[in-house]
């Protein structure tokens, strides 16, 4: 159903803008699928979270990770069902983990330090982690997103150091770590994704 809606919208766009070629149309269609597909996925996620009694925690995690997820990017699963399952595991699983792990002060600070160093290296290497269907080709845009990723990631982990609520603190720690893992080369290979620069080569370094 989602595929049909997005194909219809893409064809309408091409009708209004004849200069759009097949390659560009594929990119537009993929982008529309992400946008249209996100709506039912988010509603389903919140419904599941409500049933599991963790709606507030999942909603908190969803909101606080928006800046970092948006800037750092990450792989995309190939099917809508896989995406729904993956998203549910990502959010609900993280909250569940956060509820059952208690980090003592020194252990918490050491873990945050290790995760911060790991994340900064991964951001430097891979962020923004685009895909072949929606590449980020502008050097300026890539640099801006990478800078935002550095800032959002650091702020999230600093906040985790000072928040006394164990669950909320853990959500920030584990949520940021898991998001970082989604941009790594291992995660891309595991999910059979490709970075935009792997497909388009030097085009990813253009200035505009």
N, C-alpha and C positions, 0 to 999 in steps of 0.2 A: 504493500500500500504506500509506504513512504517513498519507495523507488519510483512508483508511478507519479506521485505528486511532484517529486523533484524533477523528473524527466519532463513533465508538463510545463513546469515553471521555467526550466532551462530552454525549452523550445520556444516559449513565449518571449524570453529574453533575446534569443537569437533572431526571432522575427522582428523585434524592435531594433536590434543592433546587428545587422547583417555582416558587419566586419568581424564578428567573433568567429574564429576558426574552430575546428573540431577539438584541438588540444585545449584551447581556452574554455570551450564549452564543457569539457570533461572536468576541468578544475572547478568551474562554477557549479556543476552538478554535484560534485563531491562536497563542496562547501555547503550547498543547500541541504544535502543529506545530513551533514553534521548538525546544522541549525534545527531542521525540522525533527530530526531524530532525537535531539537533546530534550525536547519538551516532554514527550511521554516517558523518557528515561528518567528524568528528574522527578516527575510526579510519582512514578513507580518506586523510585528510591525512597522518597519521603513516606509513601504508604507502607513499605516494608519496614522502614525505621520506626514508624508509629506502632506497627503491630509488635515489633520487638521491644518496644518501650525505650527507644533511644533516639527519638525524633529531635529533641533539643540538642543533643550531642552531635548528631549527624548534620543538622542544620548549621551548628557552629563551625564544624569542620569544613563544610561546603563553602561557607562564606569566607573564612579566614584563609583558605587555600586558593581562592580565586586569583589574587594578584600573582602568586608564585606559579600556579599552574598555567595561567594565561601567558606569562612571560617566558617560562622555561620550556613549554611545549610538552612533547612526549608522544609515544606511539599510539596508533589507533588500531583497535581490533577490527577484523574484516567484516563481521556481521553485526546486525543490530542486536540480535539475541546475545551474542558474545559480549558486546559492549555493555548491555544491561547487566549481565551477570558479573562482568569485570568491575563495573562501577559500584554495584551493590557490595561486592566483596571488599573493594577498596575502602569505602566509607564505613559500612557496618562492621566489617572485619577489624578495621583500625580502632573503632570505638570499643568493640568487644575486647580487643587486646588491651586497650588503655584502661579498661575497667578492672582488669585482673592482674595488672603488673604494678607493683609499688616500687618506686625508685627512691632510695635513701639519698640524702643531700649530696655526698661526695660522689656516689655512683652516678647520680643524675648529672652532675656538672661534668664529670669525665666523659660520659656518654654524649652529652650535648657537644662537647669540644671535638670529639672524634667525628660525630655526624656533621658538624659544621665544616671541618677541614675536608672531609670526603665530598660534601656537597659543593664547596667552592671549586674543588678540582673538576668535578663533573660539569658544573656550570661553565667553567672555562673551556672545557673540551667540547661540550655538546650543545649547550644552550645558545639560542633557542633551537630546540630539537624539532625540526619541521618534518614533513613527509613529502613523498614524491608527488602526491596529488595536490597538496597545498604547500608549495615551497615558499620560503621567505627569501626572496632574491636580492632585496635591497641591503647593501652593507650598512647603511644608516639605520634601518629598521632592526637589523640583527644586533647591532651594537646597543641600541636603545633597550631592546628586550632583555639582552644579557645583563645590562646594568640594573634594570628593574628586578631581574631574578636574583642578583646578588643582594640587593637591598631587602626584598621581601623575605628571602630565605633567612637572612641574618636577623631581621626584626622578629620573625616567628620564633627562632630559637632563643633569642635574648628574652622574649616574653615568657617562654617556657621556663626559664631559670628563676623567674620571680613570682610566677603564679603559684599559689599555695595549693589550689585544688588539684589533686593528683590526676584525675581523669582528664581535665582540660589541659594540664601541662603535658601529659602523655600524648594527647591528640596532636598537639603542636609538634612534639618531637617525632613521633612515628609517622604522622601525616606528611611532614616535610621530607622525611627520609624516603618514604615510599614514593612520593612524587619525584624525588631525585632519581630513584631507580628506574622510573619510566622513561628517562631521557638517555639512559646508558646504551652503549652499543650492544651489550649482551641482551638487554630487553628488546631491542629492535630486531636482533637476529632471532630471538626466541619467538617473537610474534610475526616474523617474516615481513617486517617493515623496512623501508629504506629512507635515509635522510635525504632531504631535497638536494643537498650539495653532491650526494653520491650519484644522483641522476643527472643533474644539470651542470655539474662541474664548475668551471670558472664563472658561470653565470651568477652564482651565489655571491660573488664578490663585487658585483657592479654597484655603482654609487647611488642609483636611483631606484 
